Amino acid sequence: MNPMVRVDVVIPVYNEERDLEPSVHRLRAFLRENCPYRWRIVIADNASVDRTPEIGRRLAEQWPDEVCYIRLNRKGRGRALRKAWLESDADVMAYMDVDLSTDLSAFMPLIQPLVEGRYHIATGNRLHPQSRITRSLKRELISRIYNFIVWLLFPRRRFQDAQCGFKAITRQAARELIPLVANQSWFFDTELLLRAEQRGYTVWEVPVIWREDPDTRVKIVRTALEDLRGLWRVRRTPHPSPIYTDPEAGLPGLGVSVRNLAVTLKRCHEGIKRSVGNPFTALHTVRLCHTGVRIDFSLGCGLPRTTRIPREIPRERG
């Protein structure tokens, strides 16, 4: 084992009481046998209402050094990945669907180029000539049509499969790219890859053995409409400003919760009052990089104006 490299494997779950425990057992056995790095399984529960929280907590208590359970109070696979990846201190972070529809034999080929520093983001490619796929004709047609639409809107993109639930990213790339991803649900995958290429990253793709889960939670029509809206938004905003990345944020448009904004405004008001005497006659700008909000106190204006500013995240070298 190489203790210098840490790998987190995130499993986002919503109402997965049937599949969660056997999948964690299977993944844990695989990692113990095949992964030479320090690893951890992270169960990212996004607002499950069945026995998933109970099972997740029990697994984390059973193997505290190998399994971690985190809970979000709002739904969304993208929201769960955002929280798990941004809060991780691992060198490489991966995720896979809880049903393990992608065979685990592709896991080490997925992460190895990232560990070696040759790539910073990777994905499974079900359209690769060497991939072996088992799924219905309906799902096959939908997948190919969707990827064709992605190609039409982004003819320069180099990756083939936008939605395979089998991806990995380095900590450096996650800190740069995730603040650029606005979607909190199923389109998170596609947007992450598109934003990566827009920022100059090359996406590493690996062939996979993949089988369709007949009990999938994906609502195909609703997800397709969400994806089409997302594709058009990404096309119109090739250079987006980073957004506030708290997955529990209450105001997604502004990117800051009401409570945090109220506290911030109160502190700014008190600070300006102490420095200039009258906050309503001062021209003052406060940069708040931890919230991604700029607050302008303008002459004669009693209420501040809030706008988003780019988050200042230093690039890591290496």
Secondary structure as UniProt FT lines:
FT   STRAND          2..13
FT   TURN            17..19
FT   HELIX           20..34
FT   STRAND          37..46
FT   HELIX           52..62
FT   TURN            64..66
FT   STRAND          67..72
FT   HELIX           77..86
FT   STRAND          92..96
FT   TURN            98..99
FT   HELIX           104..106
FT   HELIX           107..115
FT   TURN            116..117
FT   STRAND          121..125
FT   TURN            126..127
FT   TURN            129..130
FT   STRAND          132..134
FT   HELIX           137..153
FT   TURN            155..156
FT   STRAND          166..170
FT   HELIX           171..177
FT   HELIX           178..180
FT   TURN            186..187
FT   HELIX           188..198
FT   TURN            199..200
FT   STRAND          203..207
FT   STRAND          209..211
FT   TURN            214..215
FT   HELIX           220..236
FT   TURN            247..248
FT   TURN            252..255
FT   HELIX           258..276
FT   HELIX           279..281
FT   STRAND          284..288
FT   TURN            289..292
FT   STRAND          293..297
FT   TURN            299..300
FT   STRAND          305..308
//
